[in-house]
Amino acid sequence: MKKFINFRPLTYFAVSLCLGILIAYAFIFGKILLAVLLLTLSIFLHVALFLFYKGGERFCGKALVKVKLISIAVAVMLAVIGGVTYFLTVNSYQSADLKTMEYTLTARVASVSPTDSGSAVLLTDLRFSDESVKTDYKCMLYVYGATSLKAGDLISFTAELENRQVLYENRYSSTFVQDSIKYTALIDNKGLAVLDSDPTTFERVNEFIKNTLKNNMDEKAFTVSYAILCGNSDYVDDSVLENFRTAGVAHIFAVSGLHIGFCALVLNFLANKLNLNKYLKFFIIISVLLFYSGICGFTPSSLRATIMTGVMLIAELVGKKYDGLSSISFACILILLFSPAQLFLVGFQLSFGVVLGIALISRPIARLLKFLPHRLALSVGTVLSAQLFSLPITLTVFGYFSVVSALINLLFLPVVGVLYVFLFAMTLLGGLFAIPKITLFLPTQFMNILVDVINFFDYRGLVVSGIIVSSFSVFYYGGIVFASDRINLSTLSRTIVSISCVIVFVLGSVFSTVSYRNALKIIAVGEDGICASVVSCKDTDVLIVNYAKYTFPRGRLKRAVNELSINGFDSVIFVNGNERLDPVSALTIIFSITDVKSVYYAYPYDEIEILTLEEAFHNLTFHSIDRVKGFNVGELSFKVDLGGRVLTLEKGDESCCFISRLPSEQYFSTLNLLPKYSFVVSMSHFEKAKEKFSAKYCVSYLTTGGSPSAQETGNYIVKI
């Protein structure tokens, strides 16, 4: 009788390690039910191994029992190590808060990324003028204005440091925790002083590649070329990057299996041509790939691909058959043992998810396509399996997936692979022999053609968005596992189980999507001096601006719009009390993100201002709010109180309150006549607002101390 499943120890250990980290996560953040479910699943996994693993011809009797117990012990040990390490990581991050105040310090620049207003500079090795203040964590410094900073620079500055929290915008700050970025600060470029520069070898090579491309290519070709070679898409224009994403090919900007695989093929080809010893060949290939991964910042995708390539080469050295699933599992174990927080990074999930999908179902899909030429069937199977396995992750993270991405990838990836090798060779050749203008001439043309081809079509109409998959993804992946050739059941049985799992997934997703769509959703968007809220319910989307003293937060608003899959606002409502706000600049920024149909304003403009608004936005309808009768936008009902300082939203039994900046706390005494609220957004007097209302949620962007707290700034989403 065939075994139900072909047991792979490394896969079993990897799953146990992931469960241990997830259990620790659930307990840390108070998700007790989830923790119990995960713990139950972990116990079931070990019991199933003990009861059903037969051991094959190699083990039987007492030897088999011994192997089972050792395997379970190793798996439990890995789970405990992963969970404890993750707990210590989070606990250390939480306890590293510094007093919010102005500090003078020196730090080392680890990376520099462009922003709309200047640069985002990642700093390490923080050294404070007050020697009693010490930390091993990093700081993200946002610099206003142009700067020539580069990795390896030692800088000095004075700024107020804010503590980043483990939970930010009501979510786990996975990237910041993983990268040990604990502090943030804002500073003008004139407040920086460069003391010295001592970049690492990796940073020097990265800078060499960047400068070679930047100085010898036009802007469009440089940004895409640098992203493809080094995995840094910070310089790519937002519109170009969005087109690549909606086309489903933005993964070429993350150094992964495609890049590492082509590098390994070229190195293997050269080593064979030079007739190198197989051990020397292994050492050279792995050394070069690790060095390349270091140039790219040792990203999860590059490390995963490098480890898998190493496993494949080792299998070749010892004459063993390469097993993709075991290789993926080994890479997962290595990375998570050293850095368990990576499990929650989108890059890690997509990177491993894509390769796992290929390992599980690429061959079954290829067999279904046996009417096609063999190589084409394998290529289609590889692309489809990667797309199918990453589907729930893509929907959860980005809110949409492209229905044509598989076809585009099938046509696109071979071209990009060849172009990648050619670009890399020409960059190194041109840079080393000081002839980059010559060697990069053709790559520049090819890159521009590549970008033009992607930009030629508008893929936004070819994406499916607004689908909430939630926890029903478990059934989806269960269906994929049973559809793979890793389960030893009859074709009919595997088909029935797979289809049943997918049906449950679809029905569950439809229920979750409808429920989410009908719910009242609010994302508070703001920072110091800015407070707005995106409100969405069924077919009505509204932006409420209850305070905006400075420039409008474009980045945060864009995240909120993408989060709720908004294609345009039915209305923008300016509350703002008696504060003066330039609606032209605010609307210009809003229109750069999405469309607007109408505008309501709760404080009077003079006739000249109205004419200016109507002339600047002639397609908009402007309404002065009737503070007695209130007004409706779609199914949402609004009313203004306190001379335009308070906007009340009502929908069914739910009511929400959006408070502009009040001049004093005494105004809260006048709010006694207002109802109790489900949600309160207060620009000021946060503690008083929390005390006054028995609201489920209360968010503020300017505390009574006059300085925003990292826990209370940013985008904060609630579903009521």
N, C-alpha and C positions, 0 to 999 in steps of 0.2 A: 504493500500500500504506500502511495506517495505521501511524503510529509506535507502538511498543510502549508507550511511556509519554509523557505530555505533560510535557516538561521544564520545570521551574520553577527558575530560578537561585537564588532566595532559599531554597527548600527544600533544594536541593543544598548551599548554603553553611551552612545551619543544621545539617544532618546532619553535615557535615564538622567544624564547630565542636564539636558534642557529642562526636564521636568523639575529637577532640584532647584534650578535657578528660578523657574516660574513659580514654584511653591513659595520660595523666599520672597519674591516680588509681591505675591498675593497677600502674604502675612504682613509685610512691611506697610502696605498701603490699605490695610483693613478690608481686603476683599476675602472675607473668611469663607464664604460659600465656595468661591473659586478655589481657594487653597485646599478645602476639603475634597472637592472634586478631583483636583490634580493629584492630591495625595492618594486618593482611592485608585485613580488610574495607574499611578506608579506601583502601588501594591499589587494591583491586578496584573500588571506587566511581569512582575517578578514571580508571582504565583503561577501564571500561565507558562512561563519558562520552565519552572520546576515540574509542573504536571505533564506538559505536552512535549517537551523537547526529548527526542528519542536518541540523539547522539550519533546515529548512523552506524557505520561499520567500525569506526575508530574507538567508540566508547560503549561500554555496556556494564551492567551490574553496579558494583561499588564505585568503579572508576567514573561511570556516568553521573552518579549522585555527587561525587566529589567535584566534577567539572561544573555541574549545575550550581553547587553551593559557592564555588570560587567565582563563577561568573556573576551570580547575584551579589556576592560580597563586593566585587569590583564595581559593579553598577551602582550599588548603594553608596559606596565610598565616593565615587565620582559625583553623585547627586549631592551628597553632604558637602563635599569640597566646593562645588559650584554654588550651592545655596549660601554657605557660610561666607565665601569670598564675595559674593554679590551683596550680602547683608553688610559686611564690613565696608565695602565700597560706598554704599549708600549712606551708611552711618557716618563714615569719615567726611563725606561731602556735606551732610547736614550739619555737622559740628564745626565746620571750617568758617563759619560766619565771622566777619570782621565788623567792628563798629562802623556804622554809616557816617563817614566824615571825610574831610579832605586829607589826602596823603601825598607826600612827596616821595617818589621812589624811582629806582632804575629797573629796567627789565630788558629781556632779550626778545627780539622780534622773531616769531616762528613762521608767520605767514602774513601776507597782505592781500586783501580782497577789495575790489572796488565797490562802492555804494553810490546811491544817487547823489549824496551830498559830500562824499569824500572817500574814506577808506575804513574797512574793518580790519583792525590789526590784532592778531593773536599774540599775546605776550607770555613768556615763560620766565623762570628764574627771577621772580619778583623780589627785590631787595628794598626795604623801606628805610627812610632816613631815621625813623624811630626804630632802633635795633631791637626793641622789645616786641615789635610786631613781626611775626614770621609766618610764612605759608609755603606749602609746596604746590599749591594750585595755580592755575593760569588765569589770565584776565583778557577779556575781549574789549579792546579799546576802540571806540568809534571816533574817528578823527574827521572834523569838518574842514573842508578845503583840500586842495591838492597837496600831495606829499610824495617824496621820492624814497620812502622807506622800503627796505627789502629784507628778506629773511637773513638773519645773522647780525643785524644791527643791534647795538646796545644803546638804549635811549633813556632819557630822564624826563620826567614830567610831574606836574602836580594836578591832581583831579580827585573828585569825590568817587569813591568806589561803592558800588551797589552789590549786594549779595544775591547771587542767583540761587533759587530754591530748587529742591528736587522736583516739586510739583510747580509747574509754571503754566499759566493759561489753563489751569485745572487739568493739566496733563503731566505725565512723567517726562522730565527733560532728559531724554535718553542720550542725545548727542552731547549735551553739555556735561552730563555725568561721565559718560564714556571718555570724553576728551579732557576731563578734569578742569573744565572751564567754570570757575566758581564766581568770578567777579566781572562786572561790566563797568565801563566808565565812558564819559563823553568829554571831548576836549577839542579846542581849536588847534589847527595846524601850527599856529604861532607859539603855542605853549610846549612844543616838543623840542628837545635838543638831542642830536645824535652824538654819542660819546665815542663810539668805536664800532668796528664791524668784524666779525669772526664767524662766517658761515661754516656749516659742516660740509663734508664732501657731497652728501646728497643734495643739500641746498645749493651748492655751487653748480652742480650739474643741472639741476632744475632751472636755475637762473640762466645758465648758459643756453639751454634749449629755448627758454622763453625769449631771451634777448635776440637769439639768432632768428627766430621766427618773426618777432615783433619788428625788428629793424629791416627785414628783407621781404616782408609780405604786406599786402594791404590789410586794413583793419579786419575786414570780414574773414579773410582767409586765415589771418593770424589767430583770431579767437577760437575758431573751430579746430584749427590744427593743434594748438596748444592743449585744448580740451581732449582731443583724441589721443595725443601722445602722453600727456601727464595726468589725465583725469580731472583737470581743473576747469570747470565750466563757468567760473565766476566772471570771466571776461566776455562771455558770449552774450550778445544782445538778448533781452528778455523775449522779444517777439520771435527771434530765430529759435531760441531754446524752446519756446512754447510750441512752435511748429514741429520741431523734432519730437517733442513729447506727444502731441496729438497724433503724429504719424506713427508713434510707437517705436522710434529708433533712437531715443535719447540715451539709451544704454551704451552707445558707442563712446559716450563721454565719461564712462566709468571704466578704468583699466581693469579688465576682467579676463575671462577665459578666451575671448576673441583675441585680445592683444597678447596675452601671455602665450596662448597657443601658437599664434603666428611667429612670435619670437622664438619659441622652442623649436618649431619646425625649421626656421632659418638656421638656428644654431646647430641643430642636429644634422642638417644638410651640409653645412660647412665642416662640421667635425668628421662626417663620413668622407667628404672629399679629401680631407687632410689625413684620413686613415688613423685617427686618434684611438688610443686604447679606450675600451668602453668605460673603465673606471674614471679615467681622466675626462672623458666626454661628459660623464655624469656630473663630475665636480664642476666643470666649466659651465655647463648649462644651468645648474642650480645656482651657482654663484652669480651669474649674470642676471638671472631672473630675480633673485633676492635683492640684488643691487637696484634693478629697475623698480621693484616694488618699493624700495626705500626712497627712490627719486619721487615716486608718486605718493609718498606719505604712509606706506604700509597700510593701505586701505584693505578692508575685509575681502573685497572682490579679488584684488591682486594677490593677497596672501593665500586665499582659498585656491586660486588657480595655480599658484606656484607650488603649494603643498601637493595638490593633486597631480601636477606634472612630475614632481619628485617621486611620488608613490608609483606612478606609471613607469618611470625610468628604473626604479628599484626592482619592480616586478620583471622588467626586461632583463636586468642584470642577473637576477637569480633564476630566471627561466620560468617564472610563474605567470599565469593568466591574470591580466589586469581586471580588477573588479571595480567598476565605477562607483557603486553604492558604498562599498567599504572605504574607498578613497575619499568620498565626500564626508563620510562619518569621521574618518581620521582627521581630516582638516578641521571639521567642526569641533572635535574634542580639543585639539591643540589650541585653537583660537579662544574657545570659551574658558578653558582652564586658566589661561593667562589674563583674559579680559571678559568675564561673564556678562558685563553690561552690554557687550556687542549684540547679544541676542535680541535686544529691543531696537536696534538700528534698522532703518528701512533698507539701507544698502546691504547689510548682512542678510536680511530676510529675502530680498530679491535675488541676491547673488547665489545663495544656497538653494533657494526655491527653484530658480531656473534650471540649475544643474541637476537637482533632484528630480524635477519633472522629466528632463531628458533621459536620466538613468532609468526611470520607472516606465514611461509610456511611449518613448520614441519608437521602439521596435514594434510594439503592437499597432501603433498608427501606421508605420511603414508597411506592415503586413496587410493592413486594410487597403493600402494603396498599391497592391502588388501589380495592378494593371498598368502602372506607370513604370518607366525605366528605373532600374534598381537604385541608382545614385540619386535620381530625382525623388524617389519615394523616401529614401533615407533623409534627404535634406528637408523635405516637407514634414516628415515625422519629427525631426529635431526642432524645427521652428514651431510647429503646432504644440508640441509637448511643453516647450518652454513658455509659450504664451498661455496655455491652459493652466499650468501649475501656478503661474504668477498672477492669474486673474483676480482672485479675492484680495491679494495684497495690493494690487494696483487700484482696485475699486476703493479699498479702505483708505489708502494713503492719498491718492490723487483724485478720487471721486469720479473717475471715468476710465474707460478703456477704449482703444481704437479697434473698430471692426475690420480694418484693413491692415493692421500692423503685421499680421502673419505674412500676407502677400508682399508687403513692402520689405519686410526683413528677408524674405526668400530671395528677392531681387537685389536687395541693398547690401547685405552682409558680405557676399563674395567680393563685390566691388570695393567696399570699405576695407576689407582685409588686405587686398592687394595694395590699395592706396596707402594704407597704414604702414606697411613694410617699406614702400617706396618713399613715403614722406620721412620716415625715421632715418633711412639710409641717406637721403639727400640732405637732411638737417645735420647729421653728424659729419658727412663728407664736406659740406659747405662750411660748417663751423670750424672744423679741424684744419682745413686747408685754406681758410680765409677766402672762399669763393662762394659765399651763400647766395649772392644775387643770381649767380648762374645756376647753381644746383636747385634753388627753390623757385625758379621761374615756372617750370611745368607744374610742380605741386600747388603753386598758387592758383594757376588756372583751373586745375582739377578740383581744388577745394571750393572755389567760387562756383563752379558748375554744380558741384554736389549740393551746396547751400541753395542755389537757384532752383534746382530740381525739387528740393523739399519745399521751398517757399512758393513754388508755382501753384500749388493747390492749397485750398483752405480745408484742412482736415477736421475742423471743429464740427462740421455737419456729419462726420463719419464716426463720431464717438458716442458711446452710450454712457450716460451719467445719471446721478441721482439714485443709484441702487445701493441699498444698505444690506450688506451680507451678514454682519454681526457674527454671532457664535455658530451660525448654521454652516459656516465654512468647514467645520469639522466633518460634516456629512459629505461635503464636496470632495475633500481630500480622501475620505474613506472610499468614495466612489472611484477615485483615481487609483488608489492602492489596489482595489479589487480588479480594476480594469487592466492593471499591469500584469506582466508575466511572472511576477514574484509570488503570486498566490497559486498554489497547486490545487485548483478546482477545475471542474469541467467548464468548457467555454460558456455553456448555457447558464450554469450556476453563477459564474463570475459576471455574466451580462445582467442577470436578474438583480443581483446584489448591487452592482454599479448603478444601474438605472434607478433602482429604489433610492439609493443614497442621493443621487442627483435630483430626483423628484422632491425629496424632503428638503434639500438645499434650496431648490427653486421656490417651493411653497413658503418656506421659512423666510426667504429673502423678500418675497412679495409682501408677506405680512409685515416684516420689519420696515420695508420701504413705505408702504401705505401708512403705517402707524407714525413713522417719522415725518412723512410729508404732511399729515394732518395736524401734527403737534405744533404748538407755538414754540419757535426756536429763536433765541436771542444770543447774539455774539456782541459783547461789549468790546469796543475797539478804542484804545487810547493810550496815552502816555502823559507825562507832565505837560499841562497846558492844553491838552486835547482830550475830548471825551465824546464818543459817538457810539451808536448801537445799531447793528444790523438786525432787523426783525423779519422773520420769514414764517409764513403759514400757508400751506397749500398753494394757491395761485397768487398770493400777495407777498411782495417783497418791498420793505421800506427801510430807508436809512434815516436815523434820528441823530441830529447833531445838537447835543445839548451844551457843548462848550468847545470852542476852537479859538484859542488865543494866537497860536502860531500856525505854521504850515500844516496842512492836513497829512495824516499818517498814511501815505500811499501803500507802503508795503503791508501794513497790518490790515488795511481795508481789503487789499487784494486777496490776502489769505482768507479773510472772512467770506468774501464773495465766492472763492473757490470751494471753501468748506461747505457752503450751502448750495452750491451749483446754481448760483443766481445768474441769469442771462440779462438782467436789467432791473432797475428799481422802478416800481410803480410811482414812488414819490420819495423826495428828500425833504425832511422836515427840519427847519432851523428853529431851535428853541432859544437858547442862549440868553434869555432874560434881557437886561438892558445893556449887555456887553455888545460891542461893535465887532462884527465879523465881516470879512470881505467874501461875499458869496461867489463872486466871479472866480477868484483863485481856487476856492474850495470846489466849486462845480467843475472847473477845468480839470482838476486832479481826479475827481469822481468819474468824469466822462472818459478819462484816459484808461479807466479800468472796466467800466460797463456803462450801459445806456441809462437814461433817466427820462421818465415821461412827464412828471410834474413836480412843482416845488411849493411847499407851504412854509410861511414864515410867521413867527409868533411875536415879532416886534416890528414897528413901523419903519419903512423906508420912505424917503422923500420921493417926489415924482421923478427927479433926475436919476436917482438910483434905480428905480423901477424901469425907466426907459433904457438905462445902460444894461440892465439884466436882460430885458426882452430883446435888445439889439444883439447882445453877445450870444444869447441862446434863444433864437427865434422859434425853434421847434418846441420849446417848453411852455407849459401853462403855469402861471404864477398865481398863488392864492394867499390872501391875507387871512390868518386864522381868526374865526369868530370865537372869541373867548367865552361866550355865553352858551352858544348852541353846540359847540364842538364840531367835529367833522369826521367823515369816514374815508378810509382808503381800502377799497376792496371789502373784506370781511372784518377789518380792524376798525375799532372806534376810538377816537382820540378826544381829549379835552385838555385845555390849558388852564393852569391856576397860577396864583401869585404873580400876576403881571408878566406871564410868559416864562417864569423861572421853573415851573414844574409842568411836565407833560404826562398825562395819565393815559395808559393804553388799556382797553378792556376787550376781552374776547371770551364769550361765554361766562364761566364762573371765575376766570382768571383776570387779574388786574396787575399792571406793572407801572412803575413810577420812574421817570427820568428827570433827575434834578440837576438844574444848571448850577453855576457857582453862586451860592448864597452869601450875601455880605456879612451875615452874623448868624449865630446859632438860635437867636430868638425867633427866626422865621419858622423854626420847627414847631413852635407852639401853635402856629396858624394851620398846621397840617392835621390837627385833630379831627377835622371834619372829613378828611380824605379816608378812603377805605384801607384795609390792610392789604398788603401787596404780596404777590408771589415772587416778584423780582424787583429790586431797587438798584438803579445806577445813580450814584451820587458823585458829583464832581468834587465836592468839598465836605468837610465835617463828617468824615466817614464814621467815626465812633458814635457820634450823635445819631447818625442815620441808622446804624445797627441797633442802637438802644431804642430808637423811636418805633421801628417797624418790626413786626414778627414775620419777616420775609423768609422764604426758603433760601433765597440767594441775595447777597448784597455786595456790590462791587463799587470801588472808588478809585479815582485816578489822581486825587490830590489830597493827601492826608492833612490833618489839622496842623502838623508840623511843617507843612509846606513842601514836603519832599515825597515823591511817590515810592512805595515799597515794591520790591521785585515781585512779591506774591500778588500784588493788587494791580500791576500794570500789565499791558499786553492784551491779547485777545482772550476772552473768557466766554466760553459757550455753555449755555444751559438749554435743556429741553423741558418745557413745562407741560 
